């Protein structure tokens, strides 16, 4: 599966997509990961002296409007909570004063351009591809290749532009609107600045190669993405994790882009839940596996069970 497909559930600042970790072997150790029988997008968190349960919900950050659904169980869990927490605070994403400095971080340092990083043949491939998307590369020369990768597919590029017309929907945006209507407190587990800074740990030439490979494999990715959406709609976390791991995961950057972030979230989640019942909405790819949020919460002593 093209790398951009996995990015779309990982980063809220980029319309986070379903990113899933590699399948890990746990034969000799007790497994805390959810089993195939526990499949659900919604999980109740209790125990550890919590007065009231909190909830964990797995999202797909951008999805066709006709595929968007919030179950009654999810709506009920949402209403029971006083606070709604995303990967990043969605209010941060609508504050243009705060976003402007972050947008500047999307450019490569040292005057580097995409042309400096690619062969003539690969540059032409990328240039032709973005022309087809109506995004002339001349205006994107200095943008970090990882950001371009997110919009390298026709469905992602058109989908981002389609948000305003209603053709595509974001679970984060919808839930943030529900929180606003319900006058609920809104928070984030990390900042947009932190999400953007992670890309700086990946060399520009590696990012550029990822971009090229995503475009080359893009024609084979549409069916896989459709299959991913169907699995998401059927709440098959186990199947999603297995499918994406079999198709390359995050090209060797699972630890940086997924696992470390999961570990970073557990302490702030614990702190928030101790104060008030909280509804956590993060990319579904963060939930499953031994390094997933469900497993990490169970290891800490919480009771985490699926809500059907």
N, C-alpha and C positions, 0 to 999 in steps of 0.2 A: 504494500500500500504506500502511495506517495507520502513523503514526510509531512507535507502540509496538512494532510488529513488528520494526522495525530496531533499536530499543533493546535488545531481548532478547538480542542477541548481542554487545553492546558492553560491558556492565558487570557484572562478577562480583558486585559488591555488591548488584545488583538482579536477579539471575539473568540476566546478560548475554545478549543475543540476537544473531542474525546481523545486524550492521550493516555495510553495504557502502558504499564510497566511490563518488563519481561516476566514470563511465568517462572516462578522460583521453585526449587525442590525443597521439600520440608519433611522428607521421609523419616529422618532421625530426630526431629524436634516436634514438639507439640505445635500444631497449626492453629493460629488465631484468625486466619483468613476466612471470609465467608465461603460457604460451600455452594455447589450448584443448586442444592435444594433450598438455599436461603435467598435466592435471587430476588432483589427488590431495589428500587431506586430510593425508597424512603426507609430510614432506620431510626428507631427510638434508642436514645442514650439515657441510661439510668444507673443507679448505684453510686458508690463513692460519696455517700451522704448528700446526694442531690435532693433538694426538697421536692422538685418537680422534674419530669423528664425533659430533655431537649431532643432535637431531631436533626438528622443529617440527610440531605437530599442531593442526589447526583443529577447534574444538568448536562445538556449538550448546548453549547453556547450559541449556536446559530442553527436554525432548523426551518424547513418549509412550514408556512402557516398551517397547511392542512395536516401536518404531522404533529403539531403542537398540542399537548394535552396536559392538564393538571387534574389528577384524580381527586375524588372527594376526600380520600384519606390524607392526601397531601395538603389540601386546603384546610382540613380540620386541624392537622398538626401545625400548620402555619398560624392559624388563629389562636392556638393555645400558647404561642410564644410571644414574649414582650420585645424581643430583639431579633433582627434578621441580619445575618453575617454572610458576606460573599468572600471570594478569594481576595478581591480588593473592594474597598468601599465604593459603591456605585456613584455616590455623590461626588467623589473625586473625579470620576470620568466625565461629569457634566460641568465641572468648574474649569472654564477655559483659561482662567488666570493661572490655575495650577497645572493645566495640561500643556501650556505653551513651552515651558522649560523641558518637559518630558518629550515633546515632539522633536525638540532640538537634539535629544539623545538618540534619535533614530538615524542620525547621519554618522557615517564613518569619520574617524579622526584622521588627522595628518593629510587631509586632502585626497585620500584614497577614493577611487571610483571603481565601479563594477568593471569597466574596461581594463583596469589595471590587473584585475584578478582572474580574467578569463582569456582563453585563446580566442582568436578571431571567429572560429567556427562556433564555439559555445556562446560567445557574445551575440552573434547573429541569431542563434537559436532563441536566446532569451529576448532579444530585441523584437524578433518577429512574433513571438508569443504574446508579449505585452501589447504590441500594436493591435493584435486581434482582440485583445480585451479592452481596447480604447484607452490604454494607459501608456503613452509614449515614454520610452525609456530615457529620453533626453532629460526629462524632469525628475527622474528617479536615480540618476547615476551615482549619487553619494549616499543613498539610503542603504543601511545595512542589509545584506542579502537575506538574512533571516526574516526580516519584515516583508520583503518581497515574496518570500516563499509562501507566506500565509495567503497571499492574493494570487498565487501562481495558477490556480485552477479556475476554470470558467465559473463553476458553481460558487466558489468562495468570492471571487472578484465581483461577480454580478450580485451575489447574495448580500454583500456588504452594502452595495449601492441600493439594493432592493429593500433595505430595512425601512426606509422612509415611506415607501409605497405600500408596505404591509405584506409584501410577498414572502419575506423571511421574518422570523421572530426570534427573540433572545429570551431565554428563561430568566437570565439575570435582570434584564430590563423590565420584564413583566412582574417579577417578584418585587423589584424595587418600587414599582408603581403601586403594587398592593400594600407594601410596607408604608408608603407615603399616605395612601388613603386610610390605612388603619392606624396612622400616627404611631408607628412602631420605630424604635431606635434602629439605626442602620450602622453596620460596621464592616471591617475587613480584616482578613488574616494576614495580609501582607500589603505592600504598597505597589502602585504602578511603577514607581521608580525602581523598586527591587526587581520586579519582573523584567524590566528593560535591562537592568544591569547584568542579569544572568547571560544575556547574549554576548556581552563583552568577554565572557570566559571562553567563548568559541572563536577561534581565529577566523579572520575575514575570508581567507582562502577556503577554509573548510565550509563556512556558510555559503560561499559562492558555489562550491561543488554540490552542496545540498540542494541549492536552488536549481541547478542544471538537472540533477537527477530527478527532482520532483517534476520538472517539466517533461523530461523524457518519459517518465512513467505515468504521466498524468492521464493519458488515454485509457490506461487500464484501471484507473482509480475510481471512476464513477460508479461502477457496479459494486465495488467494495464499500464505498461510502453509503450507497443505498442499503446495502446489507447491514452496515453498522447502524443506520437509522432504524431499520426494522428490529434489530436486536435491542436497541435502546427502548423503542416503543413497547416491546414485550418484556422489558426490565431484565434482560438476560445479561447481567454483569459478568458472569463467569464466561459466557460465550464471547462477549466483547473482548475481554482480557485475553482469552486464548487466541482469537482471530488476529488481533493486532500484534501480539507477541510473535505469532508465526510469520507475520509479514514484515518483521524488522524493528518493531518497537519504535524507539526514538533515535535510531541510528547511533547507538552507543552513548547517548547523553541522557539516559534514563535517570542516573543518579543526580545529575545537576538539575534537570528540568522537572523531575517528578518526585523521586524518593526523598531527597533532602528537604524539599518543600513540605511534603507530608509530615516529616518529623518536626519541622519548625512550627507547624500549626497546632500540635497537640497541647502544648502548655497554654497558649492563649485561649484555645477552646475550653480547657479545664477552668481557667480563670473566669471566663464569661459565663459558663454554665453554673458555676458556684454562686453567681450573683443573681441570675434570672434565667428562666427558660428561654433557650435560644434556638432559632432555626438556621442551620448552616446549609448554604447552597454552594456546592463546588462542582467542578467538572467530574462527571461520572468515572472517568479514568483514575481518579484519586482514591476511589473507594476500595477496590478489590485487591487481592494479593497480600502476601506477607508484609510488604512494605506499604500497604494501603492504609488509609485513615481508620477503617473499621478494625483491622488487625491491631494497629497501634493503640487505639482506645481500649480494646480488650486487654492488651498487654499491660496497660496502665491500671487495670482493675475495673473498668466500667462494664456494665452489661449492655451490649449493643445487639438489638434484635430487629429483624425485618418487619416492616409494617405492610401488610397486604391490602 
